[in-house]
């Protein structure tokens, strides 16, 4: 007789493999959830940091005041160079830089909160040096948080933007 080899898995082997895989997934899921939340926090922080840098550079480049208008109630912010108060909560928002709408909504970052401390909920960058118009020690402090994790963005009197 010829020796015939069979290839594949038996049903018992397949069920044991699926059971072990299910246990490993159940153990890894909470860790994976915190990783997702951390990435949302990092994404929101880097987005706001980049937008503040962009507003400052556009003020210098275009020789016009650029403001970041912040709305804590609706968790949104918009950048504007028209000199008018921009309201990011309106649809469509009237926040534009060089004719392009620049608005970020909190719904883009699920479960992330944004709180800010600044005068009149805006930061206005001067066109000459890129410094904030309201020169106090810390012009703006933004705190971005999700489930106990947080990051802080600070804008000082000379326009330096720092993430802690």
N, C-alpha and C positions, 0 to 999 in steps of 0.2 A: 504494500500500500504506500501511496505517496503521502508525505507529511504536508498537510495544508495549514498554513498559518492564517489566522483570522486577525483583522485589524479593526480597531475601534474600541469603544467603551461599552461596558455592560451597563444596564440601567442602574444597578446599585452603585457603581463607580460614579456615574453621572450625578446621582442624587447626593452622594457624599460630597462631591466637588461643589455643587450648588449650595449645600448647607454651610460648608466652610466659607465659601465666598460671601454668603449672606451675613454670617457672623462678623467677618472682617469689615464689611461695608457698614454694618450697624455700629461697630466700634469707632470707625474713622469719621462718620458723619458729623458729630459735634465739632471735631477739630476742623473739618472742612468748612463748616458754617462760620466759625470764627475767622478763618482765612478769607472767606468771601467778604465778611464785614470789614476786615482790616483793609482789603483792597478797595472797597467803596470809600472808606475814610481817606486813604491815600489818593485816590482818584479825585475826590472833591477838593482836597487840600491842594494838590498839584494844579488842578484847574483854576482855582481862585488865585493861587500864587502867579500862574502864568498870565491870567487876565489882568492882575494888578501891574505886573511888569509891562504888559502890552499897553495898558492905559498910560503908564508913565512914559514909555518910549514914544507913543503916538503924540503925546503932548509936546515933547521936545521936537520930534520930527516934523510935525505939521504946524508948529508954533501957535497952538491954540490950547486953551484949557480943556482937559478931559476929566470927566468925573465918573466915579463908580457909585451908583445909587443902589442902596441896599434896602431890602424890605424883609424884616425879620418875621413878620406875621405870615406872609405867603412864601417865605424862604425862597427868595430869588434876588438876583442882582443884575444890573444892566450897566453897560458902558455907553457914555454919550459925549459927543463933542460939539453939540449944537448950542450949548449954553442954557437950554431949557431943562427943567426938572424932568428926568426920565422916570417913568413908572413901569417897572418890570411886571407888575401884576396885571396891567391892562392887556387886552388882546385885540389887536396886535400892539405890542409894546412900542413905545416911541423912543427906544434907546438905540442910537445908531452911531457908528464911527465911520467916517468917510462914506456915508450912505448905506453901509451894511449894518443890519440889525445885529446887536450883540447882547443877548440875554441868556442867562443860565437859570433854569428852574430847579427847585429842590426835588421835583419828581424824577429828575435824571439820576438821583442818588438815593435809592430806596433806604428808608430808616435813618438817614443821616440828618443831623440837625445843624443849623448854623446860627450862631449868635454873634452880634457885633457890638462893640462899644466905640462910638465915634460921634462927632458933632453932626447933628441933622441927618444922621444915617447916610452920609456920603463922604467920599474922599475926592477932593479936587486937586489934580496935579497941575502945577504952574508950567506954562510953556517955555520959560527961560531955562530953568535948571532941573525941571522934573520933580521939584520939591512940592509937598502938599501945601496948599494955601493956608490952612489952619495950623500954624506952627506951635504945637505943644510938644511935650516930651514924646508921648506916644499918640500919634494922630489917629490911628485905627488899630483895634485889636479884634480879630475874628477868631472865634472858637468853633471848631468843627468837631462834632462828636457822634459816636454810634455805640450804644450798649457799653458804656463805661470807658471806652477808648476815646481819646481826644487829641487834637493837634491845634496849635495856636499860630496864627499868622499875625505879625506885628509890623506896622508901618511907622517908622520913626520920623522925627521932624525934618530930616534931610532927604527923605524919600526912600530910605533903605527898607526893603521888604525882607522879613526874616521869618522862617518857619521853625517852630520849636516842637 
